[in-house]
Amino acid sequence: LQQREQVLAQAREEVGRRFAALRRALSEHLGMDASPPDGSFYYWLPLPEHAWADPLAFCIRLRDEGRVVLVPGLAFGELGRRHARLSFAASEEQIAEGVRRLAPYWQPR
């Protein structure tokens, strides 16, 4: 607790770097512009239209084929159907690689 100012500043800086990596990757690979969340290391990622009917199946396919885990927004209620929760609590390199792996699945089938 005595080091909270230093620890919190470092944590905020690190989360900011990781979000910046996510933002760059989303722009480069998915053509998306991302706004930072209000205080977490999760991003509410819009799913492609072809995933809306069965977002759970889409996320399982991403896990099994693309080797990237997303939590379907539907897990948080019907209003989340068109989104997935993406964590950016990884290294900048892992974030970039994960988004690169998502890109082919965002194309219409």
C-alpha positions as a Markdown table, in Angstrom:
| # | Residue | x | y | z |
|---|---|---|---|---|
| 1 | Leu | 0.0 | 0.0 | 0.0 |
| 2 | Gln | 2.9 | 2.4 | 0.7 |
| 3 | Gln | 4.0 | 2.0 | -2.9 |
| 4 | Arg | 0.5 | 2.4 | -4.4 |
| 5 | Glu | 1.2 | 5.6 | -6.3 |
| 6 | Gln | 4.2 | 4.1 | -8.1 |
| 7 | Val | 2.5 | 0.7 | -8.6 |
| 8 | Leu | -0.7 | 2.2 | -9.9 |
| 9 | Ala | 1.1 | 4.5 | -12.3 |
| 10 | Gln | 3.1 | 1.6 | -13.7 |
| 11 | Ala | 0.0 | -0.6 | -14.0 |
| 12 | Arg | -1.9 | 2.2 | -15.8 |
| 13 | Glu | 1.0 | 2.7 | -18.2 |
| 14 | Glu | 1.3 | -1.0 | -18.9 |
| 15 | Val | -2.5 | -1.3 | -19.6 |
| 16 | Gly | -2.2 | 1.7 | -21.8 |
| 17 | Arg | 0.6 | 0.1 | -23.9 |
| 18 | Arg | -1.3 | -3.1 | -24.2 |
| 19 | Phe | -4.5 | -1.3 | -25.3 |
| 20 | Ala | -2.4 | 0.7 | -27.9 |
| 21 | Ala | -1.1 | -2.7 | -29.2 |
| 22 | Leu | -4.7 | -3.9 | -29.5 |
| 23 | Arg | -5.8 | -0.8 | -31.2 |
| 24 | Arg | -3.0 | -1.0 | -33.8 |
| 25 | Ala | -3.8 | -4.7 | -34.4 |
| 26 | Leu | -7.5 | -4.2 | -34.8 |
| 27 | Ser | -6.9 | -1.3 | -37.2 |
| 28 | Glu | -4.3 | -3.3 | -39.3 |
| 29 | His | -6.1 | -6.7 | -39.4 |
| 30 | Leu | -9.8 | -5.9 | -39.0 |
| 31 | Gly | -10.1 | -2.3 | -40.2 |
| 32 | Met | -11.6 | -1.3 | -36.8 |
| 33 | Asp | -11.0 | 1.7 | -34.7 |
| 34 | Ala | -11.2 | 1.0 | -31.0 |
| 35 | Ser | -12.0 | 3.2 | -28.0 |
| 36 | Pro | -10.4 | 2.3 | -24.7 |
| 37 | Pro | -12.7 | 0.6 | -22.2 |
| 38 | Asp | -13.6 | 2.5 | -19.0 |
| 39 | Gly | -11.4 | 0.6 | -16.6 |
| 40 | Ser | -10.6 | -3.0 | -17.5 |
| 41 | Phe | -8.3 | -5.0 | -19.7 |
| 42 | Tyr | -11.2 | -6.4 | -21.8 |
| 43 | Tyr | -12.4 | -5.0 | -25.1 |
| 44 | Trp | -16.0 | -5.5 | -26.3 |
| 45 | Leu | -15.2 | -6.7 | -29.8 |
| 46 | Pro | -18.0 | -6.4 | -32.5 |
| 47 | Leu | -18.5 | -9.8 | -34.2 |
| 48 | Pro | -18.9 | -10.1 | -37.9 |
| 49 | Glu | -22.5 | -10.3 | -39.1 |
| 50 | His | -22.1 | -13.9 | -40.1 |
| 51 | Ala | -21.4 | -14.8 | -36.4 |
| 52 | Trp | -24.6 | -13.1 | -35.0 |
| 53 | Ala | -26.8 | -16.2 | -35.3 |
| 54 | Asp | -24.6 | -18.4 | -33.3 |
| 55 | Pro | -21.9 | -16.5 | -31.5 |
| 56 | Leu | -21.0 | -19.4 | -29.2 |
| 57 | Ala | -20.3 | -21.7 | -32.2 |
| 58 | Phe | -18.3 | -18.9 | -33.8 |
| 59 | Cys | -16.1 | -18.5 | -30.7 |
| 60 | Ile | -15.6 | -22.2 | -30.4 |
| 61 | Arg | -14.5 | -22.3 | -34.0 |
| 62 | Leu | -12.0 | -19.5 | -33.3 |
| 63 | Arg | -10.7 | -21.4 | -30.3 |
| 64 | Asp | -10.4 | -24.7 | -32.2 |
| 65 | Glu | -9.1 | -23.5 | -35.5 |
| 66 | Gly | -7.6 | -20.1 | -34.9 |
| 67 | Arg | -6.3 | -20.9 | -31.5 |
| 68 | Val | -7.7 | -17.7 | -30.0 |
| 69 | Val | -10.1 | -17.6 | -27.1 |
| 70 | Leu | -12.9 | -15.0 | -27.0 |
| 71 | Val | -15.8 | -15.1 | -24.6 |
| 72 | Pro | -19.1 | -14.7 | -26.5 |
| 73 | Gly | -20.9 | -11.6 | -25.4 |
| 74 | Leu | -24.0 | -13.7 | -25.3 |
| 75 | Ala | -22.6 | -15.1 | -22.0 |
| 76 | Phe | -23.4 | -11.7 | -20.5 |
| 77 | Gly | -27.0 | -11.6 | -21.8 |
| 78 | Glu | -28.8 | -11.2 | -25.1 |
| 79 | Leu | -27.6 | -7.7 | -25.6 |
| 80 | Gly | -24.1 | -9.0 | -26.0 |
| 81 | Arg | -25.0 | -11.3 | -28.9 |
| 82 | Arg | -23.2 | -9.3 | -31.5 |
| 83 | His | -20.0 | -8.9 | -29.5 |
| 84 | Ala | -17.2 | -11.0 | -27.8 |
| 85 | Arg | -15.1 | -10.1 | -24.8 |
| 86 | Leu | -11.4 | -10.0 | -25.8 |
| 87 | Ser | -8.8 | -9.7 | -23.1 |
| 88 | Phe | -5.7 | -7.6 | -23.8 |
| 89 | Ala | -4.0 | -8.7 | -20.6 |
| 90 | Ala | -1.2 | -10.3 | -22.6 |
| 91 | Ser | 2.1 | -9.1 | -24.1 |
| 92 | Glu | 2.0 | -6.7 | -27.0 |
| 93 | Glu | 3.3 | -9.4 | -29.3 |
| 94 | Gln | 0.6 | -11.9 | -28.2 |
| 95 | Ile | -2.1 | -9.3 | -28.7 |
| 96 | Ala | -0.9 | -8.6 | -32.2 |
| 97 | Glu | -0.7 | -12.3 | -33.0 |
| 98 | Gly | -4.1 | -13.1 | -31.6 |
| 99 | Val | -5.8 | -10.4 | -33.6 |
| 100 | Arg | -3.9 | -11.5 | -36.8 |
| 101 | Arg | -5.3 | -14.9 | -36.2 |
| 102 | Leu | -8.8 | -13.6 | -35.9 |
| 103 | Ala | -8.7 | -11.7 | -39.2 |
| 104 | Pro | -9.6 | -14.6 | -41.6 |
| 105 | Tyr | -12.7 | -15.4 | -39.5 |
| 106 | Trp | -14.1 | -11.9 | -39.9 |
| 107 | Gln | -14.4 | -12.4 | -43.7 |
| 108 | Pro | -17.9 | -13.5 | -44.9 |
| 109 | Arg | -18.0 | -17.3 | -45.6 |
